[in-house]
Amino acid sequence: MIRQLDSQDRAACETLLFQKPAENLFIISDIENFGFEEDFQTLWGDWNAEGELSAVLLKYHSNYICYGDGPFDGKGFASIINQDPDFRELSGLEEMTNEILPFIARRKKHSRQLYYAKMDQLVPSPSPDGEECVQLATVKDIPSIARLFDEIDDFEESENREGSLKVGMESKSARTYFIRKGGKLVSSASTTAENSASAMVVGVCTHPDHTKKGYASQCMERLCEELINEGKSLCLFYDNPDAGRIYKRLGFLDIGFWTMHIYEPQEVGIV
């Protein structure tokens, strides 16, 4: 049985989602940050015959994310999505979105698939010769972090990069560790969507003039060590096999693919 969730269902959501906090990073973060009453966020749950919550569908603005522990009513979730004229994106672990995709009555624009990896325990690496000083960023370091991102081709352009970094730091939903050389920030690793049980690692990078020196690995290790010591499960996306090897040396394990399906903005009927 599917029904909309409210604040009285918080405990049931935690029982389901906290079993796998890395896999449910976004849903946990959105519930903790925005609850059940915001206009831009709605949650539905699929309840099994024993009266237990077995799956959750979350709408955040025009994006839907799903998670289920075992079989769930993918067609029922799709029916909810199909009734929403604002629907633009369905995302989640591949095996979750696959339960819903066949029933979406909307023309798809494109899909993207990324490796999804998580860490529950850090694998320390030997300290390199000449280990650098890894520092925790504060708000005053944000312009330097933004400049580093702007100088790396892999990062998309952003007009509000500094603003986003500031919001994350001030809300304690994000943090950054970095290495500075010659007065210039040359490598960093960050988190986003931090919640009480998990965090996502993002923004792992090194300036092109300072690669192959282990700087990014040092930033990553310091960041991950701190979060693991706080009892948080870590996760990240990647599509670069070379980056994947670095993450795996630190203790990240692939848990599947994260898929993002983008749809055309048009009215649809109800399945």
N, C-alpha and C positions, 0 to 999 in steps of 0.2 A: 504494500500500500504506500502510495506517495502522497505526501502532504507538505505544505509550507512549514518551515521551522521557525520557532521564536525563542526568546530568552529562556523559557522553561526547558528547552531541549539542549541547553549548553552542556550539561553533564553527559548526555548521550553522545553528543558530538565529540567531546573530549575522549570518551571511552573508545570510540571508533578511530578517530584521527591520530591520537597520541600513540597508538600501537606502532605506527610508522611515521614519525614526525618529519623525517626528511622528505618522504614521498608526498606529504601533505603540507609542506611548508607554506604555500600560498593560501590555502584555505584556513589553516590555523592562524596565520598572521592577519588575514582579513577579519576573522571572527574576533580576535583579540583587539584589533584596532578599531573596528567599526560596529561590531555586534550584529544584531538582527533587525534593527529598526530604521536604518538609513534608507533613503529613497533610491540611492544608486546601488544598493546591495541587497540581494534576496537569496535565501537558502531553502532548498527542498530536501527532504529525506525519504529514502525508500526503507520501509520497515518490514521485516520478515514475519513469518507466521508466529514466531515466538515473541513478537513485540519488541525486537531489538533493531536498532538502527544499523542497516547493512550498507548503505551508500548515501552519498551527499552530492548534490549539484549546487554549485554556487554561481550566482550572477554578480559580476562586478562591472558596473557600467554596461558595456556591450559584449563583454567577454564571459564565457561560461567555462568553468572548470569542474571536472567530475572525479570522484573516487569511490570505489566500492571494495568491500572485503568479501570476495566471493561473488556469486551470480547476483545481478541486480536488473531492474527493469529499465533497460536502455531505451526501449520504445517509449515508455512513459516519460522519461527525461526528455527525449527528442520532441515529444508532443508539447511539453512546456516551452522548449526553445523555439519551436515552429510558430508559436503564438506571439512571439516577441518581435515586433517590427524593427527594434533597435539591434537585434542580434548581428554580430559581425565575426565573432571568433569562438571556436571551441578548442580547448587545450587540456592536456593531461597526459598521464602515462599512456603509451600506445594501446595497451590492452584494455584500458578504461574507455578511451575515445572510440575504439573499435566497436564497442557495444552500442554506441549511439549513432555513429556515422551513417549506417544503412537507412536510418529513418529520418534524416534531416532533409526537409523539403526546401532546399535553397541551393542555388548554383554556387559551386565552390570556385574561388579565384585561384588559390594556391595553398600548398601545405609546406611546412618545414619540419624537419626531424633532427633532433639533437641527441647525442648521448647524454644520459642522466646518470650521474655517479654520486655516491654518498660515502661518508666517513663516520664511523663510530669510534675509531681508535687511531691515533696518530702513530705512524711508523717513523721514529726519529732517524734523521740521516747524520752521518759523521760531520762534525764541524769542519767547514772548508778552511784552507789556509787563508789568513787575512780576512776572517769573517767581519762583515760590515755591521755598523750600528743600525739596527732596525728600530724605527720609532713609531709610536702611535700618533696619528694625525689629530690635530685639533682644527677648529673652525678657521684659524689663521692660515692653515696649510692648504685650504681648499683651492685658491687660485693656482698654486703650484701643481696640485693634482690634476686640475682641469687642463692646464697647459700640457702636462705629460700625455693625457688622453688625446688631446688635439694633435699631437705629433706622431701618433701611432695609427697607421692606415687601417688596422683591423677594427677600430672603434668608429661607429657611426657619428656623423656630425650632430651636435646638439646645441641649441640656442640657450638652453636652460641648465647646462651641466652643473654650473656652480650652485644654482638654486636647489637642484635635486640633491647634491652632496650635502648642502647645509641642512636641508629638511631631514635627511637621514641621520646625520650626526646629532642634531638637536633632539630628535624624537627617540634616539638610541635604537633605531632600527637598522643602523648601518655603522660600520667603523672601517678605518683604513690603516694599514701599516705600510711604511715606506722606507726607502734608502735614499739618502742624499749624498752626492759626490760633487766636490768643488762648488758647493753652494747651490747646486741644482738637483731637484728631485728626479731620480733616474729609474726607479722601479717601485712598484706598489702592488698590494693585494687588498681587496675590500670585501665587505659583506653587504647584503641587502636583505630586506624582508625578515630581519631577525625577529624571533618571537621567544616565548618562554621555553621552547623545546628544540628549536632548530634554527638554522641560518643558511643562507645561500652565499657561496663564495663567487665573487665577480671581479672584473677589473684587474685581473692578474696580467701584469705587463712590465716591459722593460724598454727604455728608450733605445732606438736602433743603434746608437753609438756605444751602447754598454751591454749588449747581449753576450751570451755564452760565458758569463761570469758567475752564474748561480744566484744572482740577486733576487729574481722572482721566487725561486725556491726558498730562500731565506725569509722573504716576506710572508710567503704562504705558510711556512712552518711556524713562525711566530704567531700568526693569526689563528691558525688551526689549533695550536696548543692552548691558546687562551680560551677559545670557545669550547673545546673538549673538556677543559678543566671546569668550565661552567656547567657541564652536563648537557651540552647541546649536541644534537646530531647535525652533521654538515652535508650539504649537497652542492652540486654545480652542474652546469651544462657545458658541453664542449663538442666541437665538430672537427677539431684539428688533432690527428693521431699523435703528433709530436707533443702537444700539450697534454693529451691523455696519458702519455707515458710518464710525464713529470708528476701528474696528479696521483697516478697509481703507485709511484715510488713512495709517496707520502702516506698512503693507506686508503685512498679512494677506490671504491669498487663500483663497476658498472651495474646498475640495477634495471636497465631497460632504456627505452627511448622516450623522450618528451616530445610530443607532437603538437603543432599549432596549425589549425585549419582555419583559413580566412575565407569569408563568404561575401557574396555580392550584397549590396544594400538594396534589397527589394522586398516588396510585400510577398508573403507566402501563405498558402493555405495550411490547414491543420491536418496532420497525418492521422 
